[in-house]
Amino acid sequence: MDKKMFCFQCEQTVGCTGCTGNAGACGKKADTARLQDELTGALISLARAVDGSTAISKRTGQIIIEGLFTTVTNVNFDDASIENMIQKVRVEKERLVPDCSKCQSPCGKTDEYDMQQLWDANEDIRSLKSLILFGIRGMAAYAYHANVLNYEDAEVNRFFCEALFMIGYGESVETLLPTVLKVGEINLKCMALLDKANTETYGIPEPTDVTLTIEKGPFIVVTGHDLRDLQLLLEQTEGKGINIYTHGEMLPAHAYPFLKKFSHLKGNFGTAWQNQQKEFDHLPAPILFTTNCLMPPKSSYADRVFTTEMVAFPGAVHIDEKKDFTPVIEKALELGGYKEDQILTGINGGTKVTTGFGHAAILSHAGTIIEAVKSGAIRHFFLVAGCDGAKPGRNYYTEFVKQTPSDSIILTLACGKFRFNDLELGEIGGLPRLMDMGQCNDAYGAIQVAVALADAFGCSVNELPLSFVLSWYEQKAVCILLTLLHLGIKNIRLGPSLPAFLSPNILNFLVENYGIAPITTPEEDIKALLNHSK
């Protein structure tokens, strides 16, 4: 069968093997997928043009970050936008090596890489290169969010070039495997950078109750991860009689002191990204997408979808770098919102959720937690975290949390938490059993908590009564997983299915060296994880 495209970077890839038809499971068309490959090949060419002996310039680094972010799942569906990004990359390469295009004896060093070489490669080489590529795509999103707040790290930027170069040139397991783990190492630095950017800009997150009720009158829904976009929208809507509601991964914004001061930041609308086509259906308000995950809009709300930053969809109004949100504001006033307050609920019927248990908030109770562990009041910690998605089997995470023993603490982050974050699970020693640590990048905070507890008990993280039960969907989950592997974290449960890009040999390596295992049933996994920590 003739393949019109090839993509297997997300968890929902067709048949757990790859999307090859007229469109991917995410909704992107084959032409868009081919353009994303062309963009990636151009980025590899740009990385080849960078002088390895010098630091990468801020300009080059930003272009590479933007290019990688563009190819993350559910970010950009607009062919014209991707073509513009490709041209931007090519112009930058020409600026760096202007003589290459005029050379009478071309060496081919800076030629664009044909991604078909990667997809047709030996399955183990393809697997390792895919881990590198998808890992740096996810990491680029974190670097981008830090950069818009004027925080950057030269080592992080330089590594993007190193990794892209390796994708184009690395041809052995022995040379590629260290780079795979280095993605995890550098991503830890990148998440630390973003944590610093967010907390120094917006303050230390505080435990905060967030209502799910939507008040009558005009409102705007803001989804994605970019706190700066939310800040700018809050500033531009202040005093205009328009309320702002977060959606999906924007929920943790309610915990930041700087953002909490805006009285018209009212609550959270809806649940995780995969429910948007149902939840946004005939919504009497505009939706601003600041990052993924964007799904192709239904006609009932397509006219009220707005994009910004790297997000783009054909026909949707895009707010450019000037950040004039007037079109969004005008649409909110035109639609008028609900006529009466709407008492909405989470998936399990709860009318509020709580967020803001970042590493600073949790570690401020370190003494209480340590004593509770010593006394037996806390027997185990579960980090149940990661992306949500539409494929069957994800109700596993709801049932897992429901069935955890009453003497356990559940830490969570990212959008997978919407499966259970409205549950009332009670408290232990004045601390809620369920604590939302924030967005997916706040995995950095979970790592800091784990390291601090290990130091307090004089043991390794793997010796703690702590289990990692992760759900994945896109490339940010890949770079977080690689960070955990870099840190030597073992016995991770991963689901709802394992990545299609892991070859049998590479998967076996991860199983033998790190104890990674697919999820089974909540009952069996809870029993096994509790027994393992004894």
NORQUI-V258025 format. One record per backbone hydrogen bond with DSSP energy under -1.0 kcal/mol. CO is the residue of the C=O (numbers start at 1). NH is the residue of the N-H. If there is no record, write none. Layout:
CO/NH + CO/NH
This chain:
7/19 + 10/13 + 13/16 + 14/17 + 14/18 + 19/7 + 20/4 + 22/30 + 24/27 + 28/24 + 29/33 + 30/34 + 31/35 + 32/36 + 33/37 + 34/38 + 35/39 + 36/40 + 37/41 + 38/42 + 39/43 + 40/44 + 41/45 + 41/113 + 42/46 + 43/47 + 44/48 + 45/49 + 51/54 + 57/61 + 58/62 + 59/63 + 60/64 + 61/65 + 62/66 + 63/67 + 64/68 + 65/69 + 66/70 + 68/71 + 69/72 + 72/75 + 74/294 + 75/312 + 78/82 + 79/83 + 80/84 + 81/85 + 82/86 + 83/87 + 84/88 + 85/89 + 86/90 + 87/91 + 88/92 + 89/93 + 90/94 + 91/95 + 92/96 + 93/97 + 97/100 + 99/102 + 108/111 + 114/117 + 115/119 + 116/120 + 118/121 + 122/126 + 123/127 + 124/128 + 125/129 + 126/130 + 127/131 + 128/132 + 129/133 + 130/134 + 131/135 + 132/136 + 133/137 + 134/138 + 135/139 + 136/140 + 137/141 + 138/142 + 139/143 + 140/144 + 141/145 + 142/146 + 143/147 + 144/148 + 146/149 + 146/151 + 147/150 + 153/157 + 154/158 + 155/159 + 156/160 + 158/162 + 159/163 + 160/164 + 161/165 + 162/166 + 163/167 + 164/168 + 165/169 + 166/170 + 172/176 + 173/177 + 176/180 + 177/181 + 178/182 + 179/183 + 180/184 + 181/185 + 182/186 + 183/187 + 184/188 + 185/189 + 186/190 + 187/191 + 188/192 + 189/193 + 190/194 + 191/195 + 192/196 + 193/197 + 194/198 + 195/199 + 196/200 + 197/201 + 198/202 + 199/203 + 202/258 + 208/355 + 210/353 + 211/268 + 214/342 + 218/243 + 220/245 + 221/288 + 222/247 + 223/290 + 226/230 + 227/231 + 228/232 + 229/233 + 230/234 + 231/235 + 232/236 + 233/237 + 237/240 + 243/220 + 244/266 + 245/222 + 246/269 + 247/250 + 248/251 + 250/253 + 251/254 + 252/255 + 253/256 + 255/206 + 256/260 + 259/262 + 262/265 + 264/244 + 264/266 + 267/246 + 272/275 + 273/276 + 275/279 + 276/280 + 280/283 + 283/285 + 284/337 + 286/221 + 287/306 + 288/223 + 289/308 + 298/301 + 298/302 + 301/304 + 302/305 + 304/287 + 306/289 + 307/319 + 308/311 + 312/77 + 313/316 + 317/307 + 320/323 + 325/329 + 326/330 + 327/331 + 328/332 + 329/333 + 330/334 + 331/335 + 332/336 + 338/217 + 342/214 + 342/344 + 346/349 + 350/346 + 351/212 + 353/210 + 355/208 + 356/358 + 358/362 + 359/363 + 360/364 + 362/365 + 363/366 + 365/369 + 366/370 + 367/371 + 368/372 + 369/373 + 370/374 + 371/375 + 372/377 + 372/378 + 380/409 + 381/467 + 382/411 + 383/469 + 385/471 + 386/416 + 393/396 + 394/397 + 395/399 + 396/400 + 397/401 + 398/402 + 399/403 + 405/408 + 407/379 + 407/380 + 409/382 + 410/435 + 411/384 + 412/437 + 413/386 + 414/417 + 415/418 + 416/419 + 417/420 + 417/421 + 420/423 + 426/433 + 428/431 + 431/428 + 433/410 + 435/412 + 436/357 + 438/414 + 439/442 + 440/443 + 441/444 + 442/446 + 443/447 + 444/448 + 445/449 + 446/450 + 447/451 + 448/452 + 449/453 + 450/454 + 451/455 + 452/456 + 453/457 + 454/459 + 460/463 + 461/464 + 464/466 + 465/381 + 467/383 + 468/493 + 469/385 + 470/495 + 471/387 + 473/11 + 475/479 + 476/480 + 477/481 + 478/482 + 479/483 + 480/484 + 481/485 + 482/486 + 483/487 + 484/489 + 485/488 + 492/517 + 493/470 + 494/519 + 495/472 + 499/502 + 503/507 + 504/508 + 505/509 + 506/510 + 507/511 + 508/512 + 509/513 + 510/514 + 510/516 + 511/515 + 514/491 + 517/494 + 521/525 + 522/526 + 523/527 + 524/528 + 525/529 + 526/530 + 527/531 + 528/532 + 529/533 + 531/534
